[in-house]
Amino acid sequence: MRQELVHVIAGNAFAISDAQGDIEVDPRAPVGLFAFDTRFLSHWVLSVDGERLNALSRDDMTYFETRFFLVPGVASHYVDADVSVIRHRSIHDCFHEKITVLNHSSQPAELTVRMEMGSDFTDIAQIGQRSGRAVQVVADSAGHQLVLRYERERFARETTVQSNAPVDVDEGGMTFRIRIAPEGQWEADLHVRMTIRGEDGQDMRAGLQSHQQAVRTGMREDLADWLDRAPHLVAERNGLEETYRGSLADLAALRYMPLSHSERVPVGGLPWAMALCGRDSIITCLQTMAFTPELTPATLRMLAMLQGGQLDDEHDEEPGKILTQLRYGESAAFGDRPNALYYGAADITPLFVVLLDEYERWSGDADLVRELRHPARMALDWIDEYGDLTGDGYVRYQRRNERNGTINQCWKDTPDAIADAHGRQPAFPRATCELQGYAYDAKRRGARLAREFWGDSAYADRLEREAAELKDRFNRDFWLPHREYYALALDPYGEPVDALSSNIGHLLWSGIVADDRAEAVAEHLVGPRLFSGWGVRTFAAGQRTYNPMGAHLGAVWPSDNALIAAGLRHYRLDAQAARIAGGIFDLAQTLGRAVPELVAGYDRSLTKYPVQLPSAGRPQSWSSGALLMLLGTTLGLRPTGDNLLVNPALPQGFGRLELLDIPGRWGRSDAYARDRTTYHQPGGRLR
């Protein structure tokens, strides 16, 4: 059985090891020490007298700090072990490990402590492939350090490991030959610097002191301030307060500062998406608006700065298009993959406008709306100029980069995600239904921004007219009257792709659904084909390609469900929203710790436990943010002018709920709710 992987993380850097704290290359998982898409340590294995260590327990102190409690030898030795080891690991802009060896005997102990070290400097996008990289290694016993370096033309990465204790250094690691007094202990600090291009000139003492100061004061104070600034939750339901604070801590861990920016933005998540990902960042900001609004301005400015400005087939770039991802690895630097700046998604651009408007509604920050007028208008222009590929008024996608571009350029971006009920995949360009909802919402919101902040009423009138026309056209062309749900997509010839999917919930969130069809859509979302008991599946059971383990063909995503529940409440479908929110909260509290990106779509009555998938990352920003959005949705939080509207509809069993000091243009407000198990009946949208 594959053992648990353990991580420490601090925005730009993270380390993943086994339960003993060791790092060994595993082609199935991205273990190692990483920063800016490069693995700086691929081998980090501790032994005592030639014996590997076994774990007694672990203390996960914070997201950036953990301790491993270990003993050498096999399990039968644990009870009367004469020697034990503590590995105290922390990470900031560098990596630090304090090794403490304790002698529990009444006799002195002479031991050989060995740390094997190595790096393959693999790009995270190439994990599992043979690297073949020529790594330069310099062993310096006098300086107590081992230097590993990789260069390819202008691309240079370096790992420097330094010890504060006397040590023999060879090209494979460090060896400490120690003597510990009876009932005594020995300690050594290993400090690992990760350098991008050139020397940083930092010595061991300065580097260690800087790291300890950052972790002990700066990072701990930053985490405490982050938690203090967020609203305070008081919940009658057991474990809900802990789940809430855990989500906030995960979001703190996933704040990242790109090399070209001075403010932190949310990344996608561990391990594969530890980079700026436009979709993940925007959705996370939308989810957390009532809790951590400070994430949004930096995200909007960063995405505006990197907005597409030209036609570039290699990177799927178009004028006005918002970035899909930003990478710094070797494959990006040399164009082996088009991911240094990649724009291959059709949903992110309208969502940029949605986020800008939503932020102003909550914050009242008119200055930011005026500052980002040009990027917002470019994004709105993109919808019609480049998004409408066939001239029928629908946003469609087809990759420009036929060699390496993403095939499905929507949130369901796996190659087989868009198919009809019989498994047939439509031709390109494809118009998925949720793209039309996002475009509709962006035009409506853009009209408000134009009228109220940009002083352009003619432009506002035009956007409102286009939004109304899009809604009418959409409800005519996408609706399947014999199925009573909306098609997943239209093919290039206007024929519907008739699969039943979770995408129809995003339509409710956008407001494009006709009022008299909302209840029928809701019944599908909470019906047995889509709703697993834990949440809404991405693809309904009973269709040809349904697979409960398929990421977009049957699995359950908390982020997907958060948008669906919010959409249901927009149409006053409170009972259905509460049911979905209750399932996701049950999922989170059953699993404990960080919420995974997705779980299998098996029926809850069958498995009794959420089945986790090996491909699912955790923590993930939009999974942690989903719990906050669901909390806000159940409370019915909505800005109305300079006031906060609270209209609760809690899931059964929640009892009393208080959310105190909710930030917004009103200053700070409180929300109170109690589970009453009766809900509003359908009667039109709330907004």
C-alpha positions as CSV (number, residue, x, y, z in Angstrom):
1,M,0.0,0.0,0.0
2,R,1.4,3.4,-1.0
3,Q,2.1,5.5,2.1
4,E,1.0,9.0,2.9
5,L,2.8,11.9,1.4
6,V,3.6,14.9,3.6
7,H,4.0,18.5,2.5
8,V,5.2,21.8,3.7
9,I,4.4,24.8,1.6
10,A,5.0,28.5,1.5
11,G,3.6,30.1,-1.7
12,N,6.6,30.0,-4.0
13,A,8.2,26.8,-2.6
14,F,7.0,23.5,-1.4
15,A,8.4,20.1,-0.3
16,I,6.7,16.7,-0.5
17,S,8.2,13.7,1.3
18,D,7.1,10.4,2.7
19,A,5.9,9.9,6.2
20,Q,9.5,9.6,7.5
21,G,10.5,12.9,5.9
22,D,12.5,11.2,3.2
23,I,12.5,12.3,-0.4
24,E,13.1,9.6,-3.1
25,V,12.1,9.9,-6.8
26,D,8.7,8.4,-7.5
27,P,7.6,8.4,-11.1
28,R,4.0,8.4,-9.9
29,A,4.2,11.5,-7.7
30,P,6.0,14.9,-7.7
31,V,8.0,14.3,-4.5
32,G,10.9,16.7,-3.8
33,L,11.7,20.3,-3.0
34,F,10.2,22.6,-5.6
35,A,10.2,26.3,-6.4
36,F,9.1,28.1,-9.5
37,D,8.3,24.9,-11.3
38,T,11.8,23.3,-10.8
39,R,12.7,20.4,-8.4
40,F,15.7,21.5,-6.4
41,L,16.0,18.4,-4.3
42,S,15.0,14.9,-5.7
43,H,16.9,12.9,-3.0
44,W,16.9,13.6,0.7
45,V,17.3,10.4,2.8
46,L,18.3,10.2,6.5
47,S,19.9,7.2,8.1
48,V,21.5,6.4,11.5
49,D,24.3,3.7,11.4
50,G,23.2,2.7,8.0
51,E,19.6,2.1,9.1
52,R,16.6,3.9,7.6
53,L,14.2,5.5,10.1
54,N,10.6,4.7,10.9
55,A,7.9,7.1,11.9
56,L,6.4,7.2,15.4
57,S,4.3,10.3,14.9
58,R,4.2,13.7,13.2
59,D,3.3,17.2,14.3
60,D,2.0,19.3,11.4
61,M,2.5,22.6,13.2
62,T,1.5,25.0,10.4
63,Y,1.3,24.7,6.6
64,F,5.0,25.8,6.5
65,E,6.4,23.8,9.4
66,T,6.2,20.1,10.6
67,R,8.1,17.7,12.8
68,F,8.8,14.0,12.3
69,F,9.4,11.8,15.4
70,L,11.4,8.7,14.3
71,V,13.4,5.7,15.4
72,P,15.9,3.6,13.6
73,G,15.2,0.0,12.9
74,V,12.1,-2.1,12.6
75,A,8.8,-1.8,14.5
76,S,9.8,-4.4,17.1
77,H,12.5,-2.0,18.4
78,Y,10.2,0.9,19.0
79,V,9.3,0.1,22.6
80,D,12.9,0.0,24.0
81,A,14.7,2.1,21.4
82,D,17.9,3.6,22.8
83,V,18.0,6.3,20.1
84,S,15.2,8.5,18.6
85,V,15.3,11.3,16.0
86,I,13.4,14.5,15.5
87,R,13.3,16.2,12.1
88,H,12.0,19.7,12.4
89,R,11.3,21.0,8.9
90,S,10.3,24.5,7.7
91,I,10.1,26.3,4.5
92,H,10.1,30.0,3.4
93,D,12.0,31.2,0.4
94,C,14.5,28.5,1.4
95,F,14.3,25.1,3.1
96,H,15.5,24.2,6.6
97,E,15.8,21.0,8.6
98,K,17.0,20.7,12.1
99,I,18.0,17.1,13.0
100,T,18.0,16.2,16.7
101,V,19.3,12.8,17.8
102,L,18.5,11.8,21.3
103,N,20.4,9.1,23.3
104,H,18.0,7.5,25.9
105,S,20.7,5.1,27.2
106,S,22.8,5.4,30.4
107,Q,25.8,4.8,28.2
108,P,27.4,7.2,25.6
109,A,26.4,6.6,22.0
110,E,28.7,6.8,19.0
111,L,26.7,7.0,15.8
112,T,27.0,7.8,12.1
113,V,24.3,10.0,10.8
114,R,24.0,10.2,7.1
115,M,21.9,12.5,4.9
116,E,22.0,11.5,1.2
117,M,21.3,14.4,-1.1
118,G,20.7,14.9,-4.8
119,S,18.8,16.9,-7.4
120,D,17.7,16.3,-10.9
121,F,16.4,19.8,-11.5
122,T,13.4,18.4,-13.3
123,D,10.6,20.7,-14.5
124,I,7.4,19.8,-12.7
125,A,5.7,19.5,-16.1
126,Q,8.1,16.6,-16.9
127,I,7.9,14.6,-13.6
128,G,8.0,10.9,-14.4
129,Q,10.2,11.4,-17.5
130,R,13.9,10.5,-17.7
131,S,15.8,13.8,-17.0
132,G,19.2,13.0,-18.5
133,R,20.4,16.4,-17.1
134,A,24.1,16.8,-16.4
135,V,24.2,18.2,-12.8
136,Q,27.5,19.7,-11.5
137,V,28.3,18.7,-7.9
138,V,30.8,20.5,-5.7
139,A,31.5,18.9,-2.3
140,D,33.1,21.2,0.2
141,S,33.8,19.7,3.6
142,A,35.8,22.7,4.8
143,G,32.8,25.0,4.1
144,H,30.3,22.4,5.3
145,Q,28.4,22.6,2.1
146,L,27.3,20.7,-1.0
147,V,26.5,22.6,-4.2
148,L,24.4,21.2,-7.0
149,R,24.0,23.2,-10.2
150,Y,22.3,22.8,-13.6
151,E,22.8,25.1,-16.6
152,R,21.3,25.1,-20.0
153,E,22.3,28.3,-21.9
154,R,20.6,31.2,-20.0
155,F,18.6,28.8,-17.7
156,A,20.5,28.2,-14.4
157,R,19.3,26.6,-11.2
158,E,21.4,25.9,-8.1
159,T,20.8,24.0,-4.8
160,T,23.2,24.8,-1.9
161,V,23.0,22.7,1.3
162,Q,24.9,24.0,4.3
163,S,25.4,22.5,7.7
164,N,26.2,24.4,10.9
165,A,27.9,21.3,12.4
166,P,31.2,19.7,11.4
167,V,30.6,17.2,8.6
168,D,32.2,15.1,5.9
169,V,30.8,16.1,2.5
170,D,30.9,14.0,-0.6
171,E,29.1,14.2,-3.9
172,G,26.3,12.0,-2.6
173,G,25.6,13.8,0.7
174,M,26.8,14.6,4.2
175,T,28.1,12.2,7.0
176,F,28.2,13.2,10.7
177,R,30.2,11.0,13.0
178,I,29.0,11.9,16.5
179,R,29.2,11.0,20.1
180,I,26.3,11.7,22.4
181,A,26.6,11.7,26.2
182,P,24.2,9.5,28.3
183,E,20.7,10.9,28.2
184,G,22.1,13.6,25.9
185,Q,21.3,14.9,22.4
186,W,23.0,16.2,19.3
187,E,21.7,18.7,16.8
188,A,22.6,19.9,13.3
189,D,20.9,22.5,11.1
190,L,20.8,21.8,7.4
191,H,19.9,24.9,5.4
192,V,19.0,24.6,1.7
193,R,19.1,27.6,-0.7
194,M,17.4,27.5,-4.1
195,T,19.0,30.0,-6.5
196,I,17.6,31.0,-9.9
197,R,20.4,32.4,-12.1
198,G,23.7,33.2,-10.5
199,E,25.0,33.4,-6.9
200,D,23.1,35.1,-4.1
201,G,26.2,35.4,-1.9
202,Q,24.4,34.4,1.3
203,D,26.4,32.7,4.0
204,M,25.1,29.9,6.3
205,R,24.8,32.0,9.4
206,A,23.0,34.9,7.7
207,G,20.8,32.6,5.7
208,L,19.8,30.5,8.7
209,Q,19.1,33.6,10.9
210,S,17.0,35.1,8.1
211,H,15.0,31.9,7.7
212,Q,14.4,31.4,11.4
213,Q,13.3,35.1,11.7
214,A,11.0,34.7,8.8
215,V,9.4,31.5,10.1
216,R,9.2,32.3,13.8
217,T,8.0,35.9,13.5
218,G,7.1,36.9,10.0
219,M,5.2,33.8,8.8
220,R,3.5,33.0,12.1
221,E,2.4,36.6,12.5
222,D,1.2,36.8,8.9
223,L,-0.9,33.6,9.4
224,A,-2.3,35.0,12.7
225,D,-3.1,38.3,11.0
226,W,-4.7,36.5,8.1
227,L,-7.0,34.5,10.4
228,D,-7.8,37.5,12.5
229,R,-8.8,39.6,9.5
230,A,-11.2,37.0,8.3
231,P,-14.7,36.8,9.7
232,H,-15.1,34.8,12.9
233,L,-17.3,31.7,12.7
234,V,-19.3,30.4,15.7
235,A,-21.1,27.1,14.7
236,E,-23.2,24.7,16.7
237,R,-22.4,21.9,14.3
238,N,-19.4,20.0,15.6
239,G,-16.2,20.4,13.6
240,L,-17.4,23.2,11.3
241,E,-15.3,25.9,13.0
242,E,-12.2,23.7,12.5
243,T,-13.1,23.0,8.9
244,Y,-13.5,26.8,8.3
245,R,-10.2,27.7,9.9
246,G,-8.5,24.9,8.0
247,S,-9.8,26.3,4.7
248,L,-8.5,29.8,5.6
249,A,-5.1,28.4,6.5
250,D,-4.9,26.5,3.2
251,L,-5.7,29.7,1.3
252,A,-2.9,31.4,3.3
253,A,-0.5,28.7,2.2
254,L,-1.5,29.0,-1.4
255,R,-0.6,32.7,-1.8
256,Y,2.1,33.2,-4.3
257,M,4.3,36.1,-5.5
258,P,5.3,35.8,-9.2
259,L,8.8,37.0,-10.0
260,S,7.4,40.0,-11.9
261,H,4.9,41.1,-9.2
262,S,5.1,42.5,-5.7
263,E,1.8,41.3,-4.4
264,R,0.6,37.8,-3.5
265,V,-2.1,36.1,-5.6
266,P,-3.7,32.7,-5.1
267,V,-2.2,29.8,-7.0
268,G,-4.1,26.7,-8.2
269,G,-2.7,24.3,-5.6
270,L,-0.5,21.4,-4.7
271,P,1.3,19.8,-6.5
272,W,0.7,20.4,-10.2
273,A,-0.8,23.9,-10.1
274,M,1.7,25.8,-7.9
275,A,1.7,28.7,-10.3
276,L,-0.5,31.5,-11.4
277,C,-3.6,29.9,-13.1
278,G,-6.1,32.5,-14.3
279,R,-9.2,30.3,-13.9
280,D,-8.3,29.0,-10.4
281,S,-7.3,32.4,-9.2
282,I,-10.4,34.2,-10.4
283,I,-12.8,31.5,-9.1
284,T,-11.0,31.5,-5.7
285,C,-11.4,35.3,-5.5
286,L,-15.1,35.0,-6.3
287,Q,-15.5,32.3,-3.7
288,T,-13.7,34.2,-0.9
289,M,-15.1,37.8,-1.5
290,A,-16.9,37.8,1.9
291,F,-13.9,36.4,3.7
292,T,-10.5,37.4,2.2
293,P,-11.2,40.2,-0.2
294,E,-7.6,41.3,-0.2
295,L,-6.8,38.5,-2.7
296,T,-8.8,40.1,-5.5
297,P,-7.1,43.5,-6.3
298,A,-3.7,41.8,-6.8
299,T,-5.2,39.1,-8.9
300,L,-7.0,41.5,-11.2
301,R,-3.9,43.7,-11.6
302,M,-1.7,40.7,-12.3
303,L,-4.0,39.3,-14.9
304,A,-4.5,42.7,-16.5
305,M,-0.8,43.2,-16.8
306,L,-0.4,39.8,-18.6
307,Q,-3.5,40.2,-20.8
308,G,-3.1,39.1,-24.4
309,G,-2.1,41.8,-26.8
310,Q,-1.4,40.0,-30.1
311,L,-2.2,37.0,-32.2
312,D,0.2,34.2,-31.3
313,D,-0.7,30.7,-32.3
314,E,2.0,29.1,-30.2
315,H,0.6,30.4,-27.0
316,D,-3.0,30.6,-28.0
317,E,-2.8,34.3,-27.4
318,E,-5.3,36.9,-28.7
319,P,-5.8,40.6,-27.9
320,G,-7.9,41.0,-24.8
321,K,-7.6,37.3,-23.7
322,I,-6.9,36.6,-20.1
323,L,-4.0,34.4,-19.1
324,T,-4.5,30.7,-18.4
325,Q,-1.2,30.0,-16.7
326,L,2.3,31.4,-16.1
327,R,5.2,29.0,-15.7
328,Y,9.0,29.4,-15.0
329,G,10.3,25.9,-15.6
330,E,12.9,24.8,-18.2
331,S,10.2,23.6,-20.7
332,A,8.7,27.1,-20.6
333,A,12.0,28.9,-20.9
334,F,12.9,27.0,-24.1
335,G,9.5,26.7,-25.6
336,D,9.3,23.0,-25.2
337,R,5.8,23.6,-23.9
338,P,3.8,26.8,-24.6
339,N,3.2,27.4,-20.9
340,A,5.6,30.3,-20.1
341,L,2.6,32.5,-20.9
342,Y,-0.4,30.4,-22.1
343,Y,-3.8,31.7,-23.0
344,G,-5.6,28.5,-24.1
345,A,-9.0,28.9,-22.4
346,A,-12.2,30.6,-23.4
347,D,-13.9,31.0,-20.0
348,I,-11.3,33.1,-18.1
349,T,-11.7,36.3,-20.1
350,P,-15.5,36.9,-19.3
351,L,-14.9,35.8,-15.7
352,F,-12.3,38.6,-15.4
353,V,-15.1,41.1,-16.0
354,V,-17.4,39.2,-13.6
355,L,-14.7,39.4,-10.8
356,L,-14.1,43.1,-11.3
357,D,-17.8,43.9,-11.0
358,E,-18.3,41.6,-8.0
359,Y,-15.4,43.1,-6.2
360,E,-16.8,46.6,-6.6
361,R,-20.2,45.5,-5.3
362,W,-18.5,44.2,-2.1
363,S,-15.7,46.7,-1.6
364,G,-17.0,49.9,-3.2
365,D,-13.5,50.3,-4.7
366,A,-14.4,52.5,-7.7
367,D,-10.8,53.5,-8.2
368,L,-9.8,49.9,-9.2
369,V,-12.7,49.8,-11.7
370,R,-11.5,53.0,-13.3
371,E,-7.9,51.8,-13.2
372,L,-8.8,48.6,-15.0
373,R,-11.2,50.1,-17.5
374,H,-9.1,49.4,-20.6
375,P,-8.3,45.7,-19.7
376,A,-12.0,45.1,-18.9
377,R,-13.1,46.6,-22.2
378,M,-10.5,44.6,-24.0
379,A,-11.9,41.5,-22.3
380,L,-15.4,42.4,-23.3
381,D,-14.3,43.1,-26.9
382,W,-12.6,39.7,-27.0
383,I,-16.0,37.9,-26.4
384,D,-17.3,39.1,-29.8
385,E,-14.1,39.7,-31.8
386,Y,-12.3,36.4,-31.0
387,G,-14.7,34.3,-28.9
388,D,-17.4,34.1,-31.6
389,L,-15.6,31.9,-34.1
390,T,-18.5,31.1,-36.3
391,G,-20.4,34.3,-36.2
392,D,-23.5,32.9,-34.6
393,G,-23.1,34.9,-31.4
394,Y,-21.8,32.1,-29.2
395,V,-18.4,31.9,-27.5
396,R,-16.5,29.0,-28.9
397,Y,-13.0,27.6,-28.6
398,Q,-10.6,25.8,-30.9
399,R,-6.9,25.7,-30.1
400,R,-4.5,27.7,-32.3
401,N,-1.5,25.5,-31.2
402,E,-2.4,22.2,-32.8
403,R,0.8,20.6,-31.4
404,N,0.7,21.4,-27.7
405,G,-2.4,23.4,-27.1
406,T,-5.2,22.4,-24.7
407,I,-7.9,20.6,-26.6
408,N,-10.9,21.5,-24.4
409,Q,-10.5,25.2,-23.5
410,C,-13.1,25.4,-20.8
411,W,-13.0,24.4,-17.1
412,K,-13.5,20.8,-18.1
413,D,-10.2,20.7,-19.9
414,T,-9.4,17.0,-20.2
415,P,-9.4,15.7,-23.8
416,D,-12.5,13.5,-23.4
417,A,-14.6,15.8,-21.2
418,I,-17.0,17.2,-23.9
419,A,-19.1,14.4,-25.3
420,D,-22.8,13.6,-25.9
421,A,-24.9,11.0,-24.0
422,H,-23.6,8.3,-26.3
423,G,-19.9,9.2,-26.0
424,R,-19.6,11.0,-29.4
425,Q,-17.3,14.1,-29.3
426,P,-18.4,17.1,-31.3
427,A,-16.3,18.8,-34.0
428,F,-14.6,22.1,-33.3
429,P,-15.1,24.9,-32.6
430,R,-17.2,24.0,-29.6
431,A,-19.6,26.2,-27.7
432,T,-20.1,24.8,-24.2
433,C,-23.1,26.0,-22.4
434,E,-21.4,27.6,-19.4
435,L,-19.3,29.8,-21.7
436,Q,-22.5,31.5,-22.9
437,G,-23.6,32.0,-19.3
438,Y,-20.3,33.6,-18.4
439,A,-20.4,35.9,-21.5
440,Y,-24.0,36.9,-20.6
441,D,-23.0,37.8,-17.1
442,A,-19.9,39.6,-18.2
443,K,-21.9,41.8,-20.6
444,R,-24.5,42.7,-17.9
445,R,-21.9,43.5,-15.4
446,G,-19.8,45.4,-18.0
447,A,-22.9,47.5,-18.7
448,R,-23.1,48.4,-15.0
449,L,-19.5,49.4,-14.9
450,A,-19.7,51.4,-18.1
451,R,-22.8,53.3,-16.9
452,E,-21.8,54.0,-13.3
453,F,-18.0,54.3,-13.5
454,W,-16.8,54.8,-17.0
455,G,-19.3,57.4,-18.0
456,D,-20.3,55.6,-21.2
457,S,-24.0,55.1,-21.3
458,A,-24.1,54.2,-25.1
459,Y,-21.6,51.4,-24.5
460,A,-23.7,50.2,-21.5
461,D,-26.9,50.2,-23.6
462,R,-25.1,48.2,-26.3
463,L,-23.9,45.6,-23.8
464,E,-27.3,45.3,-22.1
465,R,-28.9,44.8,-25.5
466,E,-26.4,42.1,-26.5
467,A,-26.8,40.3,-23.2
468,A,-30.6,40.2,-23.6
469,E,-30.2,38.9,-27.2
470,L,-27.8,36.3,-26.1
471,K,-30.1,35.1,-23.3
472,D,-33.0,34.7,-25.8
473,R,-30.9,33.0,-28.4
474,F,-29.4,30.7,-25.8
475,N,-32.7,29.6,-24.3
476,R,-33.9,28.8,-27.8
477,D,-30.9,26.9,-29.1
478,F,-29.5,25.1,-26.0
479,W,-32.8,24.0,-24.3
480,L,-33.7,20.3,-24.9
481,P,-37.5,20.3,-24.3
482,H,-37.9,16.5,-24.3
483,R,-35.1,16.3,-21.6
484,E,-35.9,19.5,-19.7
485,Y,-32.3,20.5,-19.4
486,Y,-29.7,22.5,-21.4
487,A,-27.3,20.8,-23.8
488,L,-23.7,20.6,-22.7
489,A,-22.6,22.3,-25.9
490,L,-23.4,23.1,-29.6
491,D,-21.2,21.8,-32.4
492,P,-20.1,24.1,-35.2
493,Y,-23.3,23.4,-37.1
494,G,-25.6,24.4,-34.2
495,E,-26.5,20.8,-33.3
496,P,-26.8,20.2,-29.5
497,V,-24.5,17.9,-27.6
498,D,-27.2,16.3,-25.4
499,A,-25.2,15.1,-22.4
500,L,-26.5,15.9,-18.9
501,S,-23.7,17.5,-16.9
502,S,-23.0,19.8,-14.0
503,N,-22.4,22.6,-16.4
504,I,-26.1,23.4,-16.2
505,G,-25.6,24.6,-12.6
506,H,-23.1,27.2,-13.8
507,L,-26.0,28.6,-16.0
508,L,-28.0,29.3,-12.8
509,W,-25.0,31.0,-11.3
510,S,-24.7,33.3,-14.4
511,G,-28.4,34.1,-14.5
512,I,-28.9,33.1,-18.1
513,V,-31.6,30.5,-17.3
514,A,-35.2,31.5,-18.0
515,D,-37.1,31.7,-14.8
516,D,-39.7,29.1,-15.8
517,R,-37.0,26.5,-16.4
518,A,-34.9,26.9,-13.3
519,E,-36.8,24.4,-11.2
520,A,-36.5,21.7,-13.9
521,V,-32.7,22.3,-14.0
522,A,-32.5,22.1,-10.2
523,E,-34.3,18.8,-10.1
524,H,-31.7,17.3,-12.4
525,L,-28.9,18.7,-10.3
526,V,-30.2,17.0,-7.1
527,G,-31.6,14.0,-8.9
528,P,-30.0,10.5,-8.6
529,R,-28.2,10.7,-11.9
530,L,-26.1,13.8,-11.0
531,F,-26.2,14.0,-7.2
532,S,-24.0,11.4,-5.5
533,G,-25.0,12.3,-1.9
534,W,-21.6,14.0,-1.5
535,G,-22.2,16.5,-4.3
536,V,-23.1,17.0,-8.0
537,R,-21.2,14.8,-10.4
538,T,-19.6,16.4,-13.4
539,F,-21.3,14.0,-15.8
540,A,-24.6,12.2,-15.1
541,A,-24.7,8.4,-14.5
542,G,-26.3,6.3,-17.2
543,Q,-24.5,8.0,-20.1
544,R,-22.0,6.1,-22.3
545,T,-18.8,7.7,-21.0
546,Y,-19.9,8.1,-17.4
547,N,-17.1,7.1,-15.1
548,P,-17.2,7.9,-11.3
549,M,-13.4,8.2,-11.3
550,G,-13.3,10.4,-14.4
551,A,-12.3,13.9,-13.5
552,H,-14.9,15.5,-15.8
553,L,-17.0,12.4,-16.6
554,G,-18.4,11.6,-13.2
555,A,-16.3,12.9,-10.3
556,V,-17.4,15.4,-7.7
557,W,-15.6,18.8,-7.5
558,P,-16.2,21.1,-4.5
559,S,-15.5,24.1,-6.6
560,D,-18.1,23.1,-9.2
561,N,-20.7,22.5,-6.5
562,A,-20.0,25.9,-4.8
563,L,-21.0,27.7,-8.0
564,I,-24.0,25.4,-8.5
565,A,-25.3,26.0,-5.0
566,A,-24.9,29.8,-5.4
567,G,-26.8,29.6,-8.7
568,L,-29.7,27.7,-7.0
569,R,-30.0,30.4,-4.4
570,H,-30.1,33.1,-7.1
571,Y,-33.3,31.5,-8.3
572,R,-34.6,31.0,-4.8
573,L,-34.2,27.2,-5.0
574,D,-33.1,27.1,-1.4
575,A,-33.9,23.4,-0.5
576,Q,-31.8,22.2,-3.4
577,A,-28.9,24.6,-2.6
578,A,-28.9,23.5,1.0
579,R,-28.8,19.8,0.0
580,I,-25.7,20.3,-2.1
581,A,-24.0,22.5,0.5
582,G,-24.7,19.9,3.2
583,G,-23.2,17.1,1.0
584,I,-20.0,19.1,0.4
585,F,-19.6,20.0,4.1
586,D,-20.1,16.3,5.0
587,L,-17.4,15.4,2.5
588,A,-15.0,17.9,3.9
589,Q,-15.6,17.0,7.5
590,T,-15.5,13.2,6.8
591,L,-12.1,13.5,5.0
592,G,-10.6,16.0,7.4
593,R,-7.6,18.2,6.7
594,A,-7.4,19.9,3.2
595,V,-10.3,19.4,0.8
596,P,-9.2,17.6,-2.3
597,E,-9.7,19.0,-5.8
598,L,-12.2,16.2,-6.5
599,V,-13.5,12.9,-5.2
600,A,-15.0,9.9,-7.1
601,G,-18.6,10.1,-8.0
602,Y,-19.7,6.9,-6.4
603,D,-23.1,7.0,-4.7
604,R,-22.8,7.8,-1.1
605,S,-25.0,4.9,-0.1
606,L,-22.6,2.5,-1.8
607,T,-19.3,3.6,-0.4
608,K,-20.3,5.4,2.9
609,Y,-17.0,7.4,2.5
610,P,-15.8,9.8,-0.1
611,V,-13.4,7.9,-2.4
612,Q,-10.3,10.0,-3.0
613,L,-8.5,9.9,-6.4
614,P,-4.7,9.8,-6.7
615,S,-4.9,12.5,-9.4
616,A,-6.6,15.0,-7.0
617,G,-4.4,17.7,-5.6
618,R,-4.7,19.0,-2.0
619,P,-4.7,21.7,-0.8
620,Q,-6.3,23.4,-3.7
621,S,-7.3,27.1,-3.6
622,W,-10.7,26.7,-5.3
623,S,-11.5,23.7,-3.1
624,S,-10.7,25.5,0.1
625,G,-12.5,28.6,-1.3
626,A,-15.5,26.4,-2.2
627,L,-16.2,25.8,1.5
628,L,-16.2,29.6,2.2
629,M,-18.5,30.2,-0.8
630,L,-20.9,27.5,0.4
631,L,-20.9,29.1,3.9
632,G,-21.7,32.5,2.4
633,T,-24.4,30.9,0.1
634,T,-26.1,29.1,3.0
635,L,-26.2,32.4,4.9
636,G,-27.5,34.2,1.8
637,L,-24.8,37.0,1.9
638,R,-25.3,39.6,-0.8
639,P,-24.1,43.2,-1.0
640,T,-27.0,45.6,-1.7
641,G,-25.7,49.1,-2.1
642,D,-23.9,50.0,1.1
643,N,-25.6,47.2,3.1
644,L,-25.1,43.5,3.5
645,L,-28.2,41.4,2.9
646,V,-28.4,38.2,5.0
647,N,-31.0,35.6,3.9
648,P,-30.1,32.2,5.4
649,A,-31.1,28.7,4.2
650,L,-29.0,26.3,6.2
651,P,-28.7,22.6,5.5
652,Q,-30.4,20.3,8.0
653,G,-28.4,19.6,11.2
654,F,-26.4,22.8,11.1
655,G,-28.1,24.3,14.1
656,R,-27.1,27.9,15.0
657,L,-24.5,29.7,12.9
658,E,-22.9,33.1,13.4
659,L,-20.4,34.8,11.1
660,L,-19.0,37.9,12.7
661,D,-17.1,40.9,11.2
662,I,-17.8,40.3,7.5
663,P,-15.8,42.9,5.6
664,G,-17.2,45.1,2.9
665,R,-18.1,48.6,1.8
666,W,-20.3,48.8,4.9
667,G,-17.3,48.3,7.2
668,R,-17.9,45.1,9.2
669,S,-21.2,43.3,9.6
670,D,-22.5,40.2,11.3
671,A,-24.8,37.4,10.1
672,Y,-26.9,35.0,12.2
673,A,-28.8,31.9,11.1
674,R,-30.5,28.8,12.5
675,D,-31.4,25.6,10.7
676,R,-35.2,25.7,10.4
677,T,-35.4,23.0,7.6
678,T,-38.0,25.1,5.6
679,Y,-37.0,27.0,2.6
680,H,-38.2,29.6,0.1
681,Q,-40.2,28.3,-2.8
682,P,-39.2,29.2,-6.4
683,G,-40.2,32.6,-7.4
684,G,-37.7,34.3,-9.6
685,R,-34.1,35.3,-9.2
686,L,-32.7,37.2,-6.2
687,R,-30.5,39.4,-8.3
